[in-house]
Amino acid sequence: MGSVAWKQLVLNALESNSHLNHSSFMQLATIGTNRTPSNRTVVFRGFQDNTDNIQINTDARTRKIEELKLCPSAEICWYFTDSWEQFRINGTVDIIDGSNPDPLKLQQRENSWFASSLRSRSQYLCPNPGLPRLNEEAQPEISLDPSTGPVDAFCLLILEPNLVDYLNLKSNQRLTFISNESAAAKKSWIVERVNP
Amino acid sequence: MGSVAWKQLVLNALESNSHLNHSSFMQLATIGTNRTPSNRTVVFRGFQDNTDNIQINTDARTRKIEELKLCPSAEICWYFTDSWEQFRINGTVDIIDGSNPDPLKLQQRENSWFASSLRSRSQYLCPNPGLPRLNEEAQPEISLDPSTGPVDAFCLLILEPNLVDYLNLKSNQRLTFISNESAAAKKSWIVERVNP
């Protein structure tokens, strides 16, 4: 197990838990603006191209955006309920909203928008999440043209990992993966077996 | 739903998800010693007596203890995979290890020790978690006398909540609960319906 890349372990876990709808749900911790931790469930939207970077879609109006602007560090805790595997993935987050000056990043944001279901996309047109609910009556059904590009509230987050802690509760094995300092596109990882 | 206490919502969720072994698993976020977030799965060990406080058992040798000593703030993210409910529970954590000067707290620690399975208890006799695994061979089976009290590494955490965010993805409803500033034993909560 010592020489296995953590990304392959994630792909294996996704495969062996793919019968569970929640297998792509992970918890993303950030540091709140009041310096206390924040933690919420987000959905894994795949690895970015051929890298180790993790893609997450989010609403630009949520508190996590403000938090990540102040402190871009985050840690994902991802527990697979059938295979009893936990990944703790620590890294820094790049926020890509519609105002991003990089055309390549804007293209990634658009790709992630169109890779989402229409139902997911329409959530970005709902009232501001977390604000008091003003209208007690049922919200009107939002219809969104399938060809419409990303709306203002749609935001792509890219987490670039630098430390991964893998725990397998069935085999009782634990591995830590630390990235080297190299800024190269293809970074390498040092793996160590640690006590569970 | 507006007047329901969040604790009752937790108890309801535990009941409706009780067929799943992982329903008591939650993710605890803290602030790391290097000021980046830390996040890991822990087990809900019940509410403390008749309070809203949440009990968690942990190994005193894990990194979270050092982190909580520097910053006692934490946020639990607890997602129930069958009922599609999420609780985000923010609060401060009291660390109760064997050196605690309060006899009442030591009693609580002992109660929590004996409420755990023998298998859980024996984990606190294993080699230091997170340190390099020195012995590649299988660890000898640890036998622990059922009458033995809490060992040095056993630590009880008590999280006292002050902010709870509840999201129900089936009904698409979201509530926030904020505790009042009263230091009374029975604190009260202000509830507000917010946009999901």
Interface residues (C-beta under 8 A of the other chain):
Chain A: L20 H22 F25 Q27 L28 A29 T30 I31 G32 R35 T36 P37 S38 N39 R40 T41 C71 S73 A74 E75 I76 C77 Y79 T81 Q86 R88 N90 C126 P127 N128 P129 G130 L131 P132 R133 R174 T176 E192 R193 V194 N195 P196
Chain B: L20 H22 F25 Q27 L28 A29 T30 I31 G32 R35 T36 P37 S38 N39 R40 T41 C71 S73 A74 E75 I76 C77 Y79 T81 Q86 R88 N90 C126 P127 N128 P129 G130 L131 P132 R133 R174 T176 E192 R193 V194 N195 P196
